Amino acid sequence: KNKLNYVFHSGGNVIELPDNSLFVSMSGNYSKVFIVNMNKNILWSAIPEKWNTAEKKWEVIPQYRASIISCRKELEQLIWNNNL
């Protein structure tokens, strides 16, 4: 089998949210995303995955950077492609 191996030697990002917590994308092989508050408490954590139907298993989706939709207005802009 010929599998692509995504390895990012840089990347990742941090976005400050309206409540001053931080959305963090670790990039690379980890591909972990999480939200942490200023007291270093993890509020939410996930590893993006996709289902591989051929192999019938979940696989990590390599990430370089990630974004978060933090409010309804941003979600509507994404869906309807307009500037509200």
N, C-alpha and C positions, 0 to 999 in steps of 0.2 A: 504494500500500500504506500502511496505517495501522499504524505500529509504535510501541509504547510505548517511550519512552526513560527509563530509570530513572537518575536522578542523585541520589545522596545527598550532601548538603553536610556531613554529619557522620556519625559512626558509626565502625565498626571497633572492634576490641578486642584485648586482649592477655591471655593466660592463662599463668600460670607452671605448668610441668609438674613432676612429681615429681623429675626429675633437674636441676632449676633452669634448664632451657632454656625458651624462650618460644614459645608458639603465637601467631602474629600474623595478624589479619585486616585487610586494608587498606581494605575497603569501597569505596564509590563505583564509578566506572567501572573501576577496576583489578580489583576482586574477587579479588585475589591473597591466598592464604594460605600461610604458611610457618612453619617452626620454625627458630629460631636459638639457638645456645648463647651463653654469656656472653663467649666470645672473638670474637663476631660472625661465626662460621662458620655458613653456612646448611646445616642438616642435611636439610631437606626443603622442597620448594616446589611449589605447584600453582595452577592457575587453574581454578576450578569451571566446567564447561561442560555443556551438554545438546545432544543431537542434534535438529535441526529437520528433521523428515521431509519437510515441504512444500518446503523450500528445499535439502534434502540437504546440510546443512553444520552444523558445530559452532558454537554461540553461547555467549558468556560469560553466566553466570548472575549478575545483580547481587546483591550481598550487602550487608546492613547490618551484621550481626555474624555470627560463626561460632563453633561449638563444636567440641570434640574429645573423643573417647572415649579416655581414656588407660589404661584397664585393663579386664580381662574383667568385673569386677563391674559397672562402669558400662554395659557393652554388654548384659549380662544384664538389668539394670534397665530399659534402653530397650526391649529385645525383649519381655520378659515383664511389664513394668509392675509390678514388685514392689520392695520394699525388702529387700534381702538383708542 
